[in-house]
Amino acid sequence: MDRNKLVDQLKEDPDIWDFIIIGGGATGLGTAVEAASRGYRTLLLEQHDFAKGTSSRSTKLVHGGVRYLRQGNVALVLEALRERGLLRKNAPHLVKNQSFIVPNYDWWEGPFYGIGLKIYDKLAGDLGLGPSKHLSKEETLKYIPTLEPEDLNGGVIYHDAQFDDSRLAINLVQTLFDHDGVGINYMKVTGLLKANDLVTGVKVEDQEEDHEFEIQGRVVVNATGIFTDSIRKMDNPDNNRIIQPSQGVHIVLDKSFQPGESAIMVPKTDDGRVLFAVPWHNRIIVGTTDTPIDEPSLEPRAQEEEINFLLTHAARYLTKDPEPEDVLSVFAGLRPLVSRGGSKDTSSISRDHTLLIDPSGLVTITGGKWTTYRKMAEDTVDEAALVAGLDERKSNTENLRLHGWLKNSEAAEPFEMYGSDALSLKKIAQDHPGWGEPIHPNLPYTPAEVVWAVRSEMARTVEDVLARRTRALLLDARASIEMAETVATLMADELQTGEEWKRQQVQEYTELANGYLL
Ligand SMILES: Cc1cc2nc3c(=O)[nH]c(=O)nc-3n(C[C@H](O)[C@H](O)[C@H](O)COP(=O)(O)OP(=O)(O)OC[C@H]3O[C@@H](n4cnc5c(N)ncnc54)[C@H](O)[C@@H]3O)c2cc1C
């Protein structure tokens, strides 16, 4: 994946694309894979890096959503449970079974949540990941030895799935290329082309070269998450605002706060939120919050009250109380919730997806969640093909193995996250002495992964490597800053950039990563 070559080809390409998709998060990438795998000529454009937005900042769960069951939204849960099963089948190297413990401190919680979770099991049917069951106090503490034992009556265990969000996004980019599609990062859409009031393409600005040009397409899909309204306003300045961003914050703690394989799920905190504490890449992720935010941003920042809320609640359920200095990283993401009727209470706004076709033919897909990205994409391509007058072609993504597909992850060790690409990484590590060794003692990432990210995953900056190709920024922001110089040196050799590029990259990364520290 040579970005420079791709951009040159794009500028010279006289043909019209069938699909132009704006936005390289879960929704846009899913739509691009859906279109390309049906044989449509597909181009995806991302203004920053793939998954820079919300799609690298999730709780990392592929789930039916127990809490939507409580809200009575059975259809949404059913759809998500089905997609959970499909994603596990199509990306087994990234999607794992995860056990969750609901601790019961009040007498009524055991039967109440026990019944709810049995319904959840039933809805999953054959795609279930294991039955839920009641646990005694002793059994509960065996699963989570650091759970607060005082007043604990017992618990309920149930199963959902967990994944690595930005790694899945990168695998979707690779799947797009595997199906003759094209995806380019750092390519911002700045305007829409029109003829007779119909959208016929996009104006883009290459963020690396400050260069503008135009691209023609039969249909343009707006999959820009929290930025949805900015593209709809390019189409028609009178379009109403439909997105109400809602911020969710996570803190990351050392595994000693919650050893073992199981996660904790608290169905209802003081303010009615669900709280998760989930093991992920040998750390614990605690989240999340639900705070309405006025303006969309690519680098949202956690508010003090949100961090206090997470620290206080983690302390309530864990024997060892986390202090601010224990937080290895804090990250915030913005949910692209679609507000109907101007509601500001974001916890009550629908998590379902919204598909809009404007009179200009602009197709907008937004809302939803990572878990349901494939179904959102299928619906979008069905509609968009009609809008564009393209011949009808059936979806085949239910059974489409994603790039990296590998059933036996042990074969990929120590590069399990890369699935079938692990062999290529091992070769890079073997061919260069030292490239298979971790760059930093606190994190597993090696020079081989940095080089691979540049050569095969279109990484362009130190941030791309440390935040999304590897997860160093989220797992330990301080250690990731200490890795930046080595990563910049390796990348500069691959990209053939100079000393000034290196210096600037390290400085920019350090400034960014400092925002992930308390
Ligand atoms: C805190 C939190 C926790 C979550 N946890 C989960 C979870 O555990 N499981 C789950 O299933 N879901 C979860 N979600 C939901 C899920 O993460 C989102 O629904 C999903 O990532 C949204 O993807 P998207 O592609 O619509 O948006 P984004 O990922 O934001 O992608 C939109 C992209 O469009 C690009 N863009 C914008 N304007 C332009 C332009 N002019 N030109 C080119 N590109 C442009 C942006 O740079 C961005 O990369 C969570 C969300 C949050 C916030």
The ligand as an SDF file (V2000), in Angstrom:
LIG
                    3D

 53 58  0  0  0  0  0  0  0  0999 V2000
  -17.0610    5.8390   24.4630 C   0  0  0  0  0  0  0  0  0  0  0  0
  -17.6110    4.9500   23.4060 C   0  0  0  0  0  0  0  0  0  0  0  0
  -17.6730    3.5760   23.6020 C   0  0  0  0  0  0  0  0  0  0  0  0
  -18.1780    2.7500   22.6150 C   0  0  0  0  0  0  0  0  0  0  0  0
  -18.1490    1.4080   22.8100 N   0  0  0  0  0  0  0  0  0  0  0  0
  -18.6200    0.5810   21.8690 C   0  0  0  0  0  0  0  0  0  0  0  0
  -18.5090   -0.8100   22.0440 C   0  0  0  0  0  0  0  0  0  0  0  0
  -17.9320   -1.2960   23.0160 O   0  0  0  0  0  0  0  0  0  0  0  0
  -19.0260   -1.6070   21.0760 N   0  0  0  0  0  0  0  0  0  0  0  0
  -19.6520   -1.0940   19.9720 C   0  0  0  0  0  0  0  0  0  0  0  0
  -20.1390   -1.8790   19.1700 O   0  0  0  0  0  0  0  0  0  0  0  0
  -19.7260    0.2290   19.7560 N   0  0  0  0  0  0  0  0  0  0  0  0
  -19.2040    1.0820   20.6650 C   0  0  0  0  0  0  0  0  0  0  0  0
  -19.2460    2.4330   20.4680 N   0  0  0  0  0  0  0  0  0  0  0  0
  -19.8400    2.9520   19.2350 C   0  0  0  0  0  0  0  0  0  0  0  0
  -18.8730    2.9050   18.0550 C   0  0  0  0  0  0  0  0  0  0  0  0
  -17.5630    3.1800   18.4560 O   0  0  0  0  0  0  0  0  0  0  0  0
  -19.3140    3.9300   16.9950 C   0  0  0  0  0  0  0  0  0  0  0  0
  -20.6700    3.7120   16.6820 O   0  0  0  0  0  0  0  0  0  0  0  0
  -18.5200    3.8200   15.7040 C   0  0  0  0  0  0  0  0  0  0  0  0
  -17.1380    3.7900   15.9590 O   0  0  0  0  0  0  0  0  0  0  0  0
  -18.8520    5.0080   14.8060 C   0  0  0  0  0  0  0  0  0  0  0  0
  -18.0910    4.8770   13.6280 O   0  0  0  0  0  0  0  0  0  0  0  0
  -18.2350    5.9310   12.4670 P   0  0  0  0  0  0  0  0  0  0  0  0
  -17.4720    5.4090   11.3110 O   0  0  0  0  0  0  0  0  0  0  0  0
  -19.6670    6.2600   12.2270 O   0  0  0  0  0  0  0  0  0  0  0  0
  -17.5520    7.2640   13.0270 O   0  0  0  0  0  0  0  0  0  0  0  0
  -16.0000    7.6130   13.1360 P   0  0  0  0  0  0  0  0  0  0  0  0
  -15.2090    6.4900   13.6220 O   0  0  0  0  0  0  0  0  0  0  0  0
  -15.8930    8.8830   13.8980 O   0  0  0  0  0  0  0  0  0  0  0  0
  -15.5590    7.8580   11.6430 O   0  0  0  0  0  0  0  0  0  0  0  0
  -15.9040    9.0140   10.9030 C   0  0  0  0  0  0  0  0  0  0  0  0
  -14.6850    9.4320   10.1080 C   0  0  0  0  0  0  0  0  0  0  0  0
  -15.0310   10.4270    9.1650 O   0  0  0  0  0  0  0  0  0  0  0  0
  -13.8860   11.2300    8.9740 C   0  0  0  0  0  0  0  0  0  0  0  0
  -14.2730   12.4950    8.3330 N   0  0  0  0  0  0  0  0  0  0  0  0
  -15.0140   13.4930    8.8650 C   0  0  0  0  0  0  0  0  0  0  0  0
  -15.1350   14.5120    7.9970 N   0  0  0  0  0  0  0  0  0  0  0  0
  -14.4430   14.1580    6.8680 C   0  0  0  0  0  0  0  0  0  0  0  0
  -14.1840   14.8030    5.6310 C   0  0  0  0  0  0  0  0  0  0  0  0
  -14.6350   16.0360    5.3750 N   0  0  0  0  0  0  0  0  0  0  0  0
  -13.4350   14.1590    4.7030 N   0  0  0  0  0  0  0  0  0  0  0  0
  -12.9400   12.8920    4.9460 C   0  0  0  0  0  0  0  0  0  0  0  0
  -13.1560   12.2530    6.1380 N   0  0  0  0  0  0  0  0  0  0  0  0
  -13.9110   12.8630    7.0820 C   0  0  0  0  0  0  0  0  0  0  0  0
  -13.3730   11.4160   10.3950 C   0  0  0  0  0  0  0  0  0  0  0  0
  -12.0240   11.8370   10.4150 O   0  0  0  0  0  0  0  0  0  0  0  0
  -13.5950   10.0280   11.0000 C   0  0  0  0  0  0  0  0  0  0  0  0
  -12.4350    9.2170   10.9440 O   0  0  0  0  0  0  0  0  0  0  0  0
  -18.6940    3.2980   21.4150 C   0  0  0  0  0  0  0  0  0  0  0  0
  -18.6310    4.6750   21.2070 C   0  0  0  0  0  0  0  0  0  0  0  0
  -18.0730    5.4870   22.1810 C   0  0  0  0  0  0  0  0  0  0  0  0
  -17.9480    6.9520   21.9360 C   0  0  0  0  0  0  0  0  0  0  0  0
  1  2  1  0
  2  3  1  0
  2 52  2  0
  3  4  2  0
  4  5  1  0
  4 50  1  0
  5  6  2  0
  6  7  1  0
  6 13  1  0
  7  8  2  0
  7  9  1  0
  9 10  1  0
 10 11  2  0
 10 12  1  0
 12 13  2  0
 13 14  1  0
 14 15  1  0
 14 50  1  0
 15 16  1  0
 16 17  1  0
 16 18  1  0
 18 19  1  0
 18 20  1  0
 20 21  1  0
 20 22  1  0
 22 23  1  0
 23 24  1  0
 24 25  2  0
 24 26  1  0
 24 27  1  0
 27 28  1  0
 28 29  2  0
 28 30  1  0
 28 31  1  0
 31 32  1  0
 32 33  1  0
 33 34  1  0
 33 48  1  0
 34 35  1  0
 35 36  1  0
 35 46  1  0
 36 37  1  0
 36 45  1  0
 37 38  2  0
 38 39  1  0
 39 40  1  0
 39 45  2  0
 40 41  1  0
 40 42  2  0
 42 43  1  0
 43 44  2  0
 44 45  1  0
 46 47  1  0
 46 48  1  0
 48 49  1  0
 50 51  2  0
 51 52  1  0
 52 53  1  0
M  END
$$$$
